[in-house]
Structure formats: structure tokens, C-alpha cells
Amino acid sequence: MALMRWRSHKKRSIPEELWVRCPGCREMLFSKDLDDRLKVCPKCEHHLPLTSHERVAFTLDAGSWQEFDGAMETVDVLGFVDKQPYPQKLQDSSHNTGVKEAMRYGLGAIEGRPIVFGTLEFRFLGGSMGVVVGEKVTRAIELARARRVPLVLVSASGGARMHEGILSLMQMAKTCAALAGLRDAGGFYVSVCAHPTTGGVTASFAMAADVIVAEPGALIGFAGPRVIEGTIKKKLPPGFQTAEFLLDKGQIDMIVPRLQLRATLARVLAYAPAPAEAPGRLANAGRPT
């Protein structure tokens, strides 16, 4: 009898990038289908995170994006070191995300309406706000004031960047002062809060807008629920700090599913007033890079 040889076959592993597990319902989703739905789960409608590149691509008209100050980088003034030096963390984040800092801004358009658009990149140190992020937010505000166009900023952040200490906290006052100037000039600002929008970003420019929009289920707050419960020694109500909770309390204006966000922004921007003439010192604000 002839001996039969059994060949050992290794199981072919499915590339991880082809499938994604939804954090909401735990279903395995085909990445292509998920991308077609702007990273919104077709099973439970959970909104998965977007990169800044994806946010720009789906929000703005094709070919309208012109980024400003994209090469601006952070300087480690404090010489901060924990498990690794701060400059190394910056370098790693830049390598992993393809951007120099957590904030990107520039000129764009939504359904033909020119705007200044900015978005935080959560993959870059949790979208935290340091000196460069604060400066770029401020420049975005001043650019909107100078060009006399509406401003749209998308937030997804863990808050102020601890690596920069008090210099980071100063950005809260800086961005709010710039927004006061935009308001006085008759400008119009729409804030979009994605998951999560927390800490110093919530306590400054994210919640100081004419219209505040949130994505469903987004965590929006200053301190986290566990910190608050530990401080007040009380159990917080269900859904505390979710977009739905804040809408019920009147702290945001609307919750808009991501698939409807672009069309909703177009309708909101149609009501933007024509701002007053910009001061001369801001006439040439902003330079693309």
C-alpha cells in the first residue's frame, strides 16, 4: 500500500486591516464597508474615530483644502521627560500620523461656501493642546476674521498637554481672546465636538461657538466622570457627559450623525452673517505651507 503523505498547510491569516471590531456592538466589520459609511457602524451606528485626513476629505469640497502652517513644530521648552523624552514622543507621533502637530487648519469650502476649517488629530498625543495647537487655533480664528468667512473647528482631544505645563494652560485664554475678537468683528463660528472632547479644549474654544454641534455618543466634559465622582462623593446620573446628556441640559445646540454632518453644516453656514470689515493688521493673516 502506498503511503500517503499529508502536507501541512499553514492557516492563512486574514490581514488585520481588512476587518475592524466595532467598540459599540463588538461585531466584526469589513473595513471597506466601514469606510464607505465614514466609519459609522452599520449595525449599531457607533461612530468610530476619524483621522484628520479623513475628516478633511469628507467635510470639505473636493480640491478646496489649502492647509496653512503645516510645517509648524513644537519646541520642548521645559525639557520634559517621563518614560521617554518629550521630543521623542513628538517624533513618534509625527511618524505615526503623517502630521507635525495635533492641529491642522486652512481654507476650504462646503458646497461652494468658503470657510476656514480646522481639525484636531487625536492620534497625535490624544489631540492635546500645547503651544503650537493653541497658536494654530488662534491663527485659524484670525484667518477667518481677516478673510471674512465662517470658521468651523472640529475637536477630538484629551485636553491640555501636560508636557508643556502652564504654557499649555495659557492657550485656553489665548484662543478665547481670539474668539472674542472674531465675535466683535461679526464673525461666525461653528464648533463640532467629536469623541472625546475633554479638558482644556472643552473649557476653551470647543464650547465658545455660535453653534455647537456634536456627534452621537461623544464624550464631552472637563474632568472625567471618575474624577468628579471621587470629588463630590456622589454617583453621577446615567449617560453623564455624553452628547445626548449635554443636549438635554442645553449645553450644545444639536447632535448630528456623521453621515448627515456635511449637509447640516452647509445649512447652518447659510445663516452666517456677513462680518464687519476686518482690521488692517489682520488683512494679510495666514500663509499657506
Helices and strands as residue ranges (DSSP letters): G 16-18, E 19-21, E 28-30, H 31-36, H 52-59, E 66-68, H 86-97, E 103-110, E 113-120, G 125-127, H 131-147, E 151-157, G 162-164, H 165-184, E 189-198, H 199-202, G 205-207, E 211-214, E 220-221, H 225-232, H 243-248, E 254-255, H 258-269, G 280-282
